[in-house]
């Protein structure tokens, strides 16, 4: 037993001696004041935005064909309209929801609607992000993307890009609160509410 304790003590002594012989780290020399510090490469940015060429003539023609009984809410925002504003027709909101006016932004607009099963955000943008494919030429080329608690539907019309986001209030089926056919039906109800 005494031998084990002595062996342990001598091992600790050897370790302490070895630690005492370590040299202090050499300080890093600072760059002379006349030189600029070396800059590292920045993280890669995403794809560059591509501005679409909006076909205002076609949008104005569709605006003239808008049903007369459609009530168009007054948009908020001081920026000029850069894409035709598409809004859904036949929206009936719950009595507790006050209608939120569409909001015009520098790159487009967005409008929010509260439905019994989901909330909807309709976005229109002049900018798209090229990811290797070409943008859809018309609404017939819609892309549906299911999500954990909702879905989105993207398409192009008049040279502008649109995204409809569905955020579920309740999920009561394996498809969530909305399926692809229902999302496309909502998109088909969009009409030109404003143009220039």
C-alpha positions in Angstrom: 0.0 0.0 0.0 2.9 2.3 0.9 4.5 1.6 -2.4 1.3 2.6 -4.3 1.0 5.9 -2.4 4.7 6.7 -3.1 4.3 5.8 -6.7 1.3 8.1 -7.0 3.2 10.9 -5.3 6.2 10.6 -7.5 3.9 10.6 -10.6 2.3 13.9 -9.4 5.8 15.3 -8.8 6.9 14.4 -12.3 3.8 16.0 -13.8 4.3 19.2 -11.8 7.9 19.4 -12.9 6.9 18.9 -16.6 4.3 21.6 -16.3 6.9 24.0 -14.8 9.2 23.5 -17.8 6.5 24.7 -20.3 7.4 27.9 -22.0 5.0 30.9 -22.0 3.3 31.5 -25.4 5.1 33.9 -27.7 3.1 37.1 -28.1 1.8 37.7 -31.6 3.4 40.7 -33.3 1.0 43.4 -34.2 1.0 44.8 -37.8 2.9 48.0 -38.3 0.6 51.1 -38.2 1.1 51.8 -41.9 -0.2 48.4 -43.1 -3.8 47.4 -43.4 -4.9 44.2 -41.6 -5.4 41.2 -43.8 -9.1 40.8 -44.6 -10.6 37.4 -44.8 -13.1 36.5 -47.5 -16.7 37.1 -46.6 -19.2 34.3 -46.5 -20.9 33.7 -49.8 -24.0 35.8 -50.4 -27.1 34.2 -51.8 -28.1 34.5 -55.5 -28.3 38.0 -56.8 -31.8 39.5 -57.2 -33.1 39.9 -60.7 -35.7 42.7 -61.4 -38.5 41.7 -63.6 -39.8 43.7 -66.6 -43.4 44.3 -65.7 -46.0 44.2 -68.5 -48.2 47.2 -67.3 -50.3 47.2 -70.4 -51.5 43.6 -69.8 -52.1 44.4 -66.1 -54.2 47.5 -67.0 -56.2 45.4 -69.5 -57.0 42.9 -66.8 -57.8 45.8 -64.3 -60.4 47.1 -66.8 -62.0 43.6 -66.8 -62.2 43.4 -63.0 -65.7 42.6 -61.7 -67.7 45.7 -60.8 -68.9 44.4 -57.4 -65.3 43.8 -56.0 -64.4 46.2 -53.2 -60.8 47.2 -53.4 -59.2 48.2 -50.1 -57.1 51.4 -50.0 -53.4 50.4 -49.8 -51.1 51.8 -47.2 -47.5 53.0 -47.8 -45.9 55.9 -49.5 -43.8 54.0 -52.0 -44.9 53.9 -55.7 -46.5 50.7 -56.9 -43.8 48.7 -58.7 -45.8 45.5 -59.5 -49.5 45.0 -60.3 -51.4 44.4 -57.0 -53.2 41.1 -57.1 -55.8 40.5 -54.4 -58.2 37.7 -53.8 -61.9 38.0 -54.6 -64.7 36.7 -52.4 -62.8 36.9 -49.1 -65.1 36.7 -46.1 -63.2 37.5 -42.9 -64.4 36.6 -39.4 -66.5 39.3 -37.6 -63.7 39.8 -35.0 -61.1 40.6 -37.7 -60.7 44.1 -39.0 -59.6 44.2 -42.6 -55.9 45.0 -42.9 -55.1 47.2 -45.9 -52.5 46.0 -48.4 -49.1 47.5 -47.7 -46.9 48.8 -50.6 -43.2 48.4 -50.1 -40.1 49.4 -52.1 -40.0 46.0 -53.9 -43.7 45.3 -54.1 -46.5 44.8 -51.7 -48.1 42.4 -49.2 -51.7 41.8 -48.1 -52.9 39.8 -45.1 -56.2 38.0 -44.7 -57.5 36.0 -41.7 -59.6 32.9 -42.7 -61.2 30.5 -40.3 -58.7 27.7 -40.9 -55.6 29.7 -41.9 -54.1 33.1 -42.4 -53.0 34.2 -45.9 -50.3 36.6 -46.9 -50.3 37.6 -50.6 -46.9 39.0 -51.7 -46.0 40.6 -54.9 -42.4 41.5 -55.8 -40.4 43.1 -58.6 -37.3 41.1 -57.5 -36.8 37.4 -57.9 -33.8 35.4 -56.9 -32.3 33.3 -59.7 -31.5 29.8 -58.4 -30.5 28.1 -61.7 -34.0 27.8 -63.2 -35.9 30.4 -65.2 -38.9 32.2 -63.6 -42.3 30.9 -64.4 -43.8 32.8 -67.4 -47.4 32.8 -66.2 -49.7 31.7 -63.4 -50.2 28.3 -65.0 -46.7 27.3 -63.8 -47.5 27.5 -60.0 -45.2 25.8 -57.5 -46.8 24.5 -54.4 -44.6 23.9 -51.3 -46.2 22.2 -48.2 -44.7 23.2 -44.9 -45.0 22.0 -41.3 -47.8 24.3 -40.4 -48.9 25.7 -43.7 -47.9 25.9 -47.4 -46.8 28.4 -50.0 -47.6 28.8 -53.7 -45.3 30.8 -56.0 -45.8 32.0 -59.6 -45.2 34.8 -62.0 -47.6 37.0 -63.8 -47.1 40.2 -65.8 -43.3 39.8 -65.3 -43.6 40.1 -61.5 -43.2 37.3 -58.9 -45.9 36.4 -56.5 -45.9 34.3 -53.3 -49.0 33.2 -51.4 -48.2 32.0 -47.9 -50.8 29.9 -45.9 -50.3 29.8 -42.2 -52.5 27.2 -40.5 -54.7 28.2 -37.5 -55.6 24.5 -37.1 -54.2 21.3 -38.6 -57.0 18.7 -38.9 -55.7 16.4 -41.6 -52.5 14.8 -42.9 -52.4 17.5 -45.6 -52.5 20.3 -43.0 -55.0 23.1 -43.3 -54.8 23.4 -47.1 -53.9 21.2 -50.0 -52.5 22.0 -53.5 -55.9 22.2 -55.2 -57.3 24.6 -52.6 -54.2 26.8 -52.7 -54.4 27.0 -56.5 -58.1 27.8 -56.3 -57.3 30.7 -54.0 -54.6 31.9 -56.4 -57.2 31.7 -59.3 -59.4 34.1 -57.4 -56.7 36.8 -57.5 -57.6 39.9 -59.6 -55.7 43.1 -60.5 -56.7 45.5 -57.8 -54.2 48.3 -58.7 -52.0 49.0 -61.6 -50.2 52.0 -63.1 
